[in-house]
């Protein structure tokens, strides 16, 4: 009877030894965590404000972002254990007459400036028309890290009177994961 118990305990110890060794082998030689496959390439985007459109509530066009304009805030969280490469895109939202907006009431990109703040520091600014392929920002985010963004869009100071009053610009911010 004691011989059977010793064989059973020896088998359990051998199984645990092989299991722990295989995990250690994977981490040492491949630099990967076996659990990461569950959430590989997962970026979590949290938008902190509803509605992503610009209503021209500013009193007049300005060179810098007016103080009264509420920025569009969002954060990108990498829930995986490995680095993720991503792009932030600003795309125009289609407007339908049924919503109360008409195509002729929309501002054009060359009438708008933008400022993108990453973790409290401005990283990009300029005219919306200068964006290439709608890319606002492109970064590699380390595993389990987070980036907080603030995007402000406003009518720039060279737009003439009568060209911007009571007009709108609708956009959406999307995240495109490019890989690890």
Protein Blocks (a to p, Z undefined) as FASTA:
>chain_A
ZZmmmmmmmmmmmmmmmmmmmmmmmmmmnopafklmmmgoiacdddfbghjadddfbfbd
cfbdcfklccdddddddfbfbdcddddddddddddfklopafklpccfklpccdddeehi
afbgcdfklpghhiabdcdddehiacdddddddddfkbcehilgopacddddddddfbZZ
